[in-house]
Amino acid sequence: MPVLNVPGARLQWEAHASAEAATAPALVLLHGLGSSSADWLFQVPVFAARYRVLAVDLPGHGRSEARGRLSVEGMAAAVGALLRDLGEGPAHLLGLSLGGCVALALAAAQPERVRSLVLVNAFARLRPTGARGALRLLTRLGLLAAAPMPVVAAHVARGLFPRPDQRALYERAVASLSATPRRRY
């Protein structure tokens, strides 16, 4: 996995492309909070047939290291530095949850780096909507403060994959999120 030292992070990513996609625009995959580029396992082969895929471990996640305090803007700057150092033209950005927030921040700060945005379950600022949203946030923060990470991971994964036919995805999410140190999460 290639490594790039950028201000505030040691960034790692994987590149994938079919022979037909070798000259195609880049598609940057940005994962959610507490996760890693491994979350794109099922999507990478499909996307790599048409795009040059860059699956990034955001700073403080997966195999990437963070130096100092993490912020969405700092993560966006790190992804922008990666695109610059790789000599990429404007890239398609696909971000899930936190990754969507990072993609949005990158588009706002460095619009010349972005060809298109696909934002999945992203938000522009962390402010729960209504009492139900506030309760969900407080529950997650309470678990994060007091429960072991596997309990936090199970709670989050239940919301992502609630159906019995999604059991394998649920278990994969629990394993991934459980491996994330509490401080990084």
C-alpha positions as a printed NumPy array, in Angstrom:
array([[  0.   ,   0.   ,   0.   ],
       [  1.628,   3.307,  -1.047],
       [  2.368,   5.931,   1.612],
       [  2.403,   9.724,   1.393],
       [  3.519,  12.057,   4.17 ],
       [  1.33 ,  15.159,   4.171],
       [  0.931,  17.862,   6.801],
       [ -0.783,  16.223,   9.772],
       [ -0.862,  12.673,   8.398],
       [  0.865,   9.667,   6.93 ],
       [ -1.683,   8.701,   4.289],
       [ -2.081,   5.24 ,   2.751],
       [ -4.218,   4.197,  -0.205],
       [ -4.696,   1.453,  -2.759],
       [ -4.974,   1.979,  -6.516],
       [ -7.041,  -0.306,  -8.756],
       [ -7.855,  -0.182, -12.471],
       [ -8.508,  -2.531, -15.344],
       [ -6.396,  -2.202, -18.483],
       [ -9.342,  -0.437, -20.143],
       [ -9.535,   2.118, -17.324],
       [ -5.817,   2.948, -17.201],
       [ -6.359,   6.445, -18.632],
       [ -9.794,   7.084, -17.131],
       [-10.393,   9.784, -14.521],
       [ -9.71 ,   8.819, -10.93 ],
       [-12.545,   7.787,  -8.608],
       [-11.574,   8.433,  -4.98 ],
       [-13.382,   6.269,  -2.416],
       [-13.64 ,   7.82 ,   1.062],
       [-14.927,   5.617,   3.897],
       [-16.949,   6.408,   7.01 ],
       [-15.949,   7.164,  10.604],
       [-13.978,   4.445,  12.354],
       [-13.557,   2.445,   9.182],
       [-11.076,   2.048,   6.325],
       [-10.695,   1.565,   2.607],
       [-11.395,  -2.141,   3.175],
       [-15.086,  -1.189,   3.353],
       [-15.088,  -0.807,  -0.432],
       [-14.168,  -4.473,  -1.042],
       [-17.314,  -5.247,  -3.034],
       [-17.412,  -1.979,  -4.986],
       [-13.762,  -1.743,  -6.1  ],
       [-13.883,  -4.487,  -8.764],
       [-17.004,  -2.962, -10.331],
       [-15.658,   0.594, -10.33 ],
       [-12.147,  -0.452, -11.441],
       [-13.566,  -1.72 , -14.717],
       [-14.383,   1.872, -15.648],
       [-12.249,   4.163, -13.447],
       [ -8.836,   4.355, -11.86 ],
       [ -9.913,   3.748,  -8.27 ],
       [ -8.057,   5.26 ,  -5.323],
       [ -9.333,   3.727,  -2.071],
       [ -7.966,   5.961,   0.686],
       [ -7.526,   5.292,   4.393],
       [ -8.369,   8.693,   5.868],
       [ -5.964,  10.109,   8.486],
       [ -6.356,   8.285,  11.798],
       [ -8.174,   5.37 ,  10.124],
       [ -7.101,   2.009,   8.774],
       [ -3.391,   2.068,   7.994],
       [ -3.096,   5.867,   7.82 ],
       [ -1.671,   7.766,  10.752],
       [ -2.728,  11.146,  12.046],
       [ -0.415,  13.647,  13.66 ],
       [ -2.223,  15.991,  15.987],
       [ -5.921,  16.761,  16.116],
       [ -8.2  ,  15.303,  13.444],
       [-10.664,  17.472,  11.569],
       [-12.761,  17.088,   8.44 ],
       [-10.887,  20.   ,   6.875],
       [ -7.518,  18.418,   7.714],
       [ -8.599,  15.122,   6.184],
       [ -9.787,  16.957,   3.067],
       [ -6.424,  18.739,   2.822],
       [ -4.648,  15.365,   3.069],
       [ -6.765,  13.902,   0.236],
       [ -6.147,  17.045,  -1.834],
       [ -2.391,  16.673,  -1.234],
       [ -2.605,  13.041,  -2.355],
       [ -4.331,  14.034,  -5.595],
       [ -1.78 ,  16.801,  -6.172],
       [  1.221,  14.558,  -5.494],
       [ -0.158,  11.851,  -7.793],
       [ -0.59 ,  14.445, -10.548],
       [ -4.308,  13.743, -10.791],
       [ -6.641,  15.975, -12.709],
       [-10.094,  16.604, -11.299],
       [-11.322,  13.38 ,  -9.686],
       [-14.702,  11.879,  -8.965],
       [-15.182,  11.693,  -5.181],
       [-17.448,   9.094,  -3.595],
       [-17.773,   9.572,   0.147],
       [-19.723,   7.584,   2.709],
       [-20.736,   9.353,   5.942],
       [-17.506,  10.953,   7.243],
       [-15.997,  10.356,   3.792],
       [-18.856,  12.358,   2.295],
       [-18.088,  15.21 ,   4.676],
       [-14.42 ,  15.053,   3.658],
       [-15.381,  15.058,  -0.041],
       [-17.646,  18.065,   0.5  ],
       [-14.905,  19.931,   2.382],
       [-12.397,  19.157,  -0.382],
       [-14.818,  20.406,  -3.039],
       [-15.317,  23.644,  -1.092],
       [-11.607,  24.241,  -0.423],
       [-10.102,  22.942,  -3.688],
       [-12.829,  22.844,  -6.357],
       [-10.239,  22.402,  -9.104],
       [ -9.518,  18.9  ,  -7.722],
       [-13.145,  17.714,  -8.009],
       [-14.885,  16.489, -11.166],
       [-18.014,  15.197,  -9.375],
       [-19.333,  14.347,  -5.922],
       [-21.348,  11.368,  -4.75 ],
       [-22.256,  11.863,  -1.098],
       [-23.848,   8.989,   0.799],
       [-25.248,   9.651,   4.287],
       [-23.083,  12.771,   4.641],
       [-23.733,  16.014,   6.484],
       [-22.381,  19.54 ,   6.272],
       [-22.221,  19.981,  10.054],
       [-22.849,  17.792,  13.065],
       [-26.149,  19.036,  14.409],
       [-28.842,  16.425,  15.051],
       [-32.293,  17.025,  13.636],
       [-35.022,  16.817,  16.253],
       [-35.269,  14.911,  19.507],
       [-34.826,  11.502,  17.873],
       [-31.552,  12.55 ,  16.207],
       [-30.291,  14.066,  19.459],
       [-31.123,  10.865,  21.327],
       [-29.227,   8.767,  18.732],
       [-26.187,  11.025,  19.07 ],
       [-26.292,  10.975,  22.881],
       [-26.641,   7.186,  22.882],
       [-23.617,   6.781,  20.628],
       [-21.558,   9.246,  22.688],
       [-22.576,   7.498,  25.914],
       [-21.558,   4.124,  24.548],
       [-18.314,   5.571,  23.253],
       [-17.526,   7.001,  26.69 ],
       [-18.344,   3.878,  28.703],
       [-18.591,   0.724,  26.602],
       [-15.89 ,  -1.418,  24.999],
       [-15.401,  -0.744,  21.282],
       [-17.066,  -4.044,  20.239],
       [-20.271,  -2.85 ,  21.954],
       [-20.039,   0.531,  20.212],
       [-19.356,  -1.276,  16.921],
       [-22.356,  -3.592,  17.371],
       [-24.622,  -0.62 ,  18.085],
       [-23.463,   1.261,  14.982],
       [-23.585,  -1.846,  12.77 ],
       [-27.159,  -2.647,  13.904],
       [-28.249,   0.683,  12.495],
       [-26.414,   0.069,   9.233],
       [-27.432,  -3.554,   8.66 ],
       [-30.615,  -4.311,  10.636],
       [-32.092,  -7.1  ,   8.481],
       [-31.358, -10.812,   9.002],
       [-30.245, -11.19 ,   5.359],
       [-27.535,  -8.571,   6.053],
       [-25.882, -10.634,   8.816],
       [-22.577, -11.077,   6.959],
       [-22.353,  -7.316,   6.329],
       [-23.247,  -6.627,   9.969],
       [-20.471,  -8.94 ,  11.19 ],
       [-17.957,  -7.373,   8.802],
       [-18.879,  -3.885,  10.057],
       [-18.577,  -4.973,  13.7  ],
       [-15.122,  -6.435,  13.032],
       [-13.955,  -3.316,  11.204],
       [-15.302,  -0.826,  13.738],
       [-14.148,  -2.927,  16.726],
       [-10.58 ,  -2.724,  15.434],
       [-10.676,   1.079,  15.563],
       [ -9.11 ,   2.473,  18.742],
       [-11.579,   4.517,  20.814],
       [ -9.4  ,   7.646,  20.596],
       [ -9.379,   7.546,  16.789],
       [-13.123,   6.997,  16.662]])
